[in-house]
Amino acid sequence: MPEEQSTRERVRALVREVLNNALPEEEGGDASQIASPSTSSAPAAAAAATPPPAKASNAPPPPRPAAKAATSAPDERPIARDESSKTVITEADVRGLEAGARLRIAEGARLTPLAADIVREQGIELVRRAPRRGSREGKSIAVGADHGGYPLKEELKTHLAGLGHRVRDFGTNSTDAVDYPDFAHAVARAVADGECDLGIVIDGAGVGSAMTANKVPGVRAAACYSVKVAVNSREHNDANVLTLGSATITPAEMREIVAAWLSTEITEERHRKRVAKIAAVERQYRV
């Protein structure tokens, strides 16, 4: 019937109009799209892929990574000189360093007054090295002198005690005239026999006592008149007896020489080989 057909068409048109108006504004299209699986699942998939908004929190934000070039980075300038094997730093150890140079020393090392003045004037940076496990303690030192060296020997004993060493005094005990070989021999024997670690003898010039001490097998005595010679005698020759001349050095120079001599050790293998040759020569003449 025409009227019935016309009514159905009007109803269909009205339904299409209602459905079209019910679609989201951005999607539009006809009503058939509503029933499409792909169309209906797309908004749900997008919603699932989008993380939920973060909840408000009072926790502080995570720290930012530090910049590569931090202002507190350690000074990586090279060490100009390494004197960390010594317990006393003398003028000779710092002389010749450029202004602002870096000097490595032992953690407990102390500077002599002249060395401290140079460090301050030149703006030298001291880099202290922590002592290694099992570092050496104070040494046992044999001392001796003739009548000319007696006053300086008494000052030497005080100086050695201040440096933390143990002293064994073999005389003499006054300014009455005596013979230096007797005391040089006694000190040298104490070192050669292992009773003392090192020995120091003082006479008028230091030469006669060195000659005497060197007659004792196992002794390497060196007569030293400056810090440089004292350091060399230990570092290159492994001297175990030091002889000094009371008429050639002052008490202040004596303290500098002794401190440098005691704080220096032989370290290079090439020097050890040469000292071994000294011992080999000695063995050729033993009875």
Secondary structure as GFF3:
##gff-version 3
##sequence-region A 1 287
A	DSSP	alpha_helix	2	22	.	.	.	ID=ss1
A	DSSP	three_ten_helix	31	35	.	.	.	ID=ss2
A	DSSP	alpha_helix	37	49	.	.	.	ID=ss3
A	DSSP	beta_strand	81	83	.	.	.	ID=ss4
A	DSSP	beta_strand	88	89	.	.	.	ID=ss5
A	DSSP	alpha_helix	91	94	.	.	.	ID=ss6
A	DSSP	beta_strand	102	106	.	.	.	ID=ss7
A	DSSP	beta_strand	110	111	.	.	.	ID=ss8
A	DSSP	alpha_helix	113	122	.	.	.	ID=ss9
A	DSSP	beta_strand	125	129	.	.	.	ID=ss10
A	DSSP	beta_strand	140	145	.	.	.	ID=ss11
A	DSSP	alpha_helix	150	162	.	.	.	ID=ss12
A	DSSP	beta_strand	166	169	.	.	.	ID=ss13
A	DSSP	alpha_helix	180	192	.	.	.	ID=ss14
A	DSSP	beta_strand	198	203	.	.	.	ID=ss15
A	DSSP	alpha_helix	207	213	.	.	.	ID=ss16
A	DSSP	beta_strand	221	223	.	.	.	ID=ss17
A	DSSP	alpha_helix	227	235	.	.	.	ID=ss18
A	DSSP	beta_strand	241	245	.	.	.	ID=ss19
A	DSSP	alpha_helix	251	263	.	.	.	ID=ss20
A	DSSP	alpha_helix	269	284	.	.	.	ID=ss21
###
